[in-house]
Amino acid sequence: MPEITIYAERCRGCGNCVIQCPINAKIPETGSGKPQNNEEVICVEGGIAAVLNKDQCIGCGMCMKVCPVDAIVVVK
């Protein structure tokens, strides 16, 4: 199972990670852009990226690749 580490002190809350996460994106949008269920892996809460559901993470590293401040590390 992949491990996701978020360095909150670096995060600027841009949301790039949320947009690029294929787990978040695979669920039909409900109008708010949020998944219809709790399978969302990553989100922005209070201006900082947060992991909601590590069990759903597939370890693709897309969130890490698109973070402009290197606030996310994914280790398979």
C-alpha positions in Angstrom: 0.0 0.0 0.0 1.4 3.4 -0.9 2.3 5.9 1.8 1.4 9.6 1.2 3.1 12.3 3.2 2.0 15.9 3.1 4.3 18.6 4.4 1.7 21.1 5.6 4.3 23.9 6.1 5.0 23.8 2.3 1.4 23.5 1.0 -0.2 26.6 -0.5 -3.6 24.9 -1.0 -3.6 25.3 -4.8 -5.6 22.1 -5.3 -3.5 20.7 -8.2 -3.2 17.4 -6.3 -7.0 17.1 -6.0 -7.6 17.9 -9.7 -5.0 15.3 -10.9 -5.9 12.4 -8.5 -7.4 9.7 -10.8 -9.4 8.3 -7.9 -11.1 11.6 -7.3 -11.6 12.1 -11.0 -13.0 8.6 -11.8 -16.2 9.3 -9.9 -18.9 11.2 -11.8 -19.0 14.9 -10.7 -22.0 15.9 -8.6 -21.9 19.6 -9.6 -19.5 20.6 -6.9 -16.7 18.6 -8.4 -16.7 16.3 -5.4 -17.1 12.5 -5.6 -20.5 11.1 -4.8 -19.1 8.8 -2.1 -16.2 8.8 0.3 -13.6 7.3 -2.1 -11.9 10.7 -2.5 -8.2 10.2 -1.6 -7.0 13.8 -1.3 -8.6 17.2 -0.7 -7.9 20.7 0.5 -9.1 21.4 4.0 -8.5 24.8 5.6 -6.1 25.8 2.8 -3.9 22.7 3.3 -3.9 19.4 1.3 -5.1 16.4 3.4 -5.4 12.7 2.8 -8.9 11.4 3.3 -8.7 7.8 2.3 -5.2 6.2 2.1 -6.8 2.8 1.3 -8.1 4.1 -2.0 -4.7 5.5 -3.1 -3.2 3.6 -6.1 0.3 5.1 -5.7 0.4 6.7 -9.1 2.2 9.8 -7.8 0.3 12.3 -9.9 -0.4 14.5 -6.8 3.3 14.6 -6.1 4.2 15.4 -9.7 1.9 18.4 -10.0 2.7 20.0 -6.6 4.6 23.2 -7.3 6.1 23.3 -3.8 7.0 19.7 -3.3 4.6 19.3 -0.4 3.6 15.8 -1.2 5.7 12.6 -1.3 4.2 9.3 -2.4 6.2 6.1 -1.6 5.1 2.8 -3.0 
